[in-house]
């Protein structure tokens, strides 16, 4: 299964949780774009390496989640984002595997960070 397919299944799973005081979103940071459009997006604040999902919990607590298929590897910009997140003490998880593996990992993240 491709990475984007795993992510779609994971998003459906998160939506099914119907948790209050919790939201998540994806920054559309992938795809082929013209140089002019890339410059425009960069000027607007788009950053390379932005994680696949950003989770927001009660009290403004943010968590980054990068999704990788079983054979996926982090790009240089994703590694840099992870390192800066570590320096800022922003929780940043790299989930790797098939959907069922990721489902268990995301449940663990929710258990750790979701506070009612």
DRENNU-746986 format. One line per 4 residues: number of its first residue (from 1); their letters; for each residue z, x, y of N, C-alpha, C. Coordinates in pm, whole numbers. Each point is the difference from the previous one (the first is absolute). Layout:
BEGIN
NUM> a> Z/X/Y/Z/X/Y/Z/X/Y; ...
END
This chain:
BEGIN
1> xxxx> 0/85/-117/0/-85/117/0/90/124; -77/-39/102/-9/78/123/123/-23/87; 25/96/88/118/-4/84/9/-129/82; -111/-40/61/3/-121/84/29/-123/-85
5> xxxx> -44/-2/-126/27/-114/-88/149/-7/-35; 58/117/-23/144/6/-27/77/-50/121; -43/44/119/67/-41/123/-9/-151/20; -114/-59/-25/-16/-146/14/97/-73/-93
9> xxxx> 11/47/-124/93/-64/-94/145/17/47; 31/116/55/135/26/49/32/-89/121; -97/-19/88/19/-87/116/23/-145/-46; -78/-46/-97/21/-135/-54/141/-12/-57
13> xxxx> 44/104/-69/134/0/-58/105/-7/111; -16/79/106/95/-3/111/4/-137/66; -117/-62/17/-6/-133/59/75/-102/-86; -6/17/-130/66/-94/-91/153/9/8
17> xxxx> 51/111/52/145/19/10/62/-97/101; -76/-39/102/45/-95/103/139/34/53; 20/126/32/128/43/55/2/-27/150; 111/-54/49/15/-16/144/53/132/56
21> xxxx> -12/17/128/47/123/66/-68/124/-55; -127/-14/-33/-79/110/-55/-147/-30/27; -74/103/42/-145/-16/11/-66/133/-31; -128/-7/-25/-76/121/-30/-141/-18/51
25> xxxx> -66/113/21/-138/-5/45/-73/129/-37; -132/-7/10/-90/112/-29/-74/36/127; -11/129/29/-81/48/111/-136/38/-58; -105/-67/46/-136/25/-52/-49/135/51
29> xxxx> 31/103/-75/-24/138/42/-106/68/-85; -69/-74/-82/-98/58/-91/-138/-52/32; -99/58/-59/-136/-50/17/-89/96/75; -128/-23/-11/-99/83/67/-26/-59/138
33> xxxx> 15/84/102/-18/-43/138/-84/102/76; -65/-46/104/-76/92/85/97/90/77; -49/114/45/82/94/77/54/-68/125; -83/-79/66/41/-70/122/114/-98/-28
37> xxxx> -12/-74/-110/104/-97/-35/129/70/-43; -11/111/-72/119/78/-38/73/48/125; -77/47/100/60/46/125/72/-115/70; -64/-117/3/61/-117/62/132/-35/-69
41> xxxx> -1/-8/-132/122/-33/-75/108/105/22; -38/126/-1/95/108/26/61/-13/140; -84/-35/99/47/-20/137/97/-117/9; -16/-95/-90/88/-118/-3/129/27/-79
45> xxxx> 11/119/-61/124/36/-69/-8/6/-151; -115/-26/-59/-11/8/-145/18/145/-45; 81/21/-101/31/133/-51/-45/13/-144; -59/113/-31/-37/30/-138/126/17/-84
49> xxxx> -7/-41/-125/113/18/-91/101/-112/2; -23/-101/84/93/-113/7/15/-60/-140; 122/-24/-43/21/-55/-135/-66/-136/-20; -20/-34/-126/-69/-125/-36/75/-124/43
53> xxxx> 131/1/-14/82/-115/38/118/45/83; 32/-81/100/120/21/79/87/-121/-25; 121/24/-43/96/-107/-28/103/1/112; 34/-118/50/100/-12/106/112/-91/-49
57> xxxx> 121/51/14/118/-72/-46/89/-37/119; 101/-78/-27/97/-44/100/51/120/81; 15/-23/128/53/105/87/-104/104/41; -128/-29/-25/-106/93/39/-17/118/-94
61> xxxx> 56/-6/-116/-10/107/-100/-141/2/-59; -68/113/13/-138/14/-48/-6/90/-123; -94/-31/-87/-23/79/-121/-151/14/-16; -45/121/-28/-141/25/-26/-24/6/-150
65> xxxx> -114/-56/-43/-37/3/-141/-146/44/-12; -21/111/-65/-135/49/-31/-28/-33/-146; -115/-56/-26/-37/-41/-135/-108/93/-53; 21/48/-121/-97/87/-66/-26/-49/-141
69> xxxx> -127/-3/-36/-38/-29/-138/51/115/-87; 1/-16/-131/56/103/-87/-53/142/26; -126/13/33/-57/133/23/-14/33/148; 51/-85/87/-13/21/144/86/115/50
73> xxxx> -46/63/107/75/108/65/7/-26/150; 104/51/63/15/-16/143/-99/88/75; -55/-52/109/-85/80/88/90/86/88; -59/93/72/78/85/91/71/-84/106
77> xxxx> -71/-100/54/62/-84/104/112/-87/-58; -12/-41/-126/107/-77/-64/122/88/-25; -24/125/-39/112/94/-19/71/25/132; -78/17/107/59/22/132/83/-120/43
81> xxxx> -52/-122/-21/76/-121/34/132/-3/-77; -7/32/-129/120/2/-83/102/101/54; -47/119/34/90/105/50/65/-41/132; -77/-61/89/58/-45/128/98/-114/-24
85> xxxx> -32/-90/-92/94/-107/-36/132/58/-49; -8/103/-81/121/65/-51/81/59/116; -68/66/94/68/60/114/66/-107/88; -66/-117/12/54/-110/79/99/-86/-78
89> xxxx> 16/32/-128/88/-75/-90/-44/-146/-18; -132/-22/3/-57/-131/-29/-32/-5/-148; 55/-94/-74/-29/-8/-143/-150/-12/-25; -49/84/-88/-144/6/-30/-15/19/-150
93> xxxx> -60/-97/-64/-15/3/-146/-147/18/-37; -23/78/-101/-133/16/-56/5/-60/-140; -68/-114/-16/-2/-70/-127/-129/37/-72; 14/43/-124/-117/45/-74/1/-63/-139
97> xxxx> -115/-54/-38/-10/-58/-134/-82/-127/2; 8/-73/-109/-66/-129/-12/91/-107/61; -50/-121/12/73/-106/69/140/-21/-53; 18/-8/-132/135/-26/-54/98/110/35
101> xxxx> -47/124/4/86/112/43/41/-19/146; -98/-34/84/25/-17/142/89/-121/28; -18/-105/-77/83/-120/16/147/36/-20; 29/78/-102/138/43/-25/51/89/113
105> xxxx> -87/87/50/39/90/109/26/-78/129; -84/-98/31/20/-79/122/125/-85/-11; 30/-50/-119/125/-75/-20/120/89/29; -6/124/-42/108/95/27/15/25/150
109> xxxx> -113/11/71/3/21/145/62/-122/68; -41/-120/-41/56/-122/58/149/-9/-25; 43/32/-119/143/-3/-33/77/95/90; -55/116/23/69/102/82/5/-37/147
113> xxxx> -106/-58/54/-10/-17/146/20/-143/49; -13/-99/-86/11/-138/44/147/-39/9; 41/-33/121/139/-40/21/-2/-137/69; 63/-97/-59/1/-137/56/102/-9/110
END
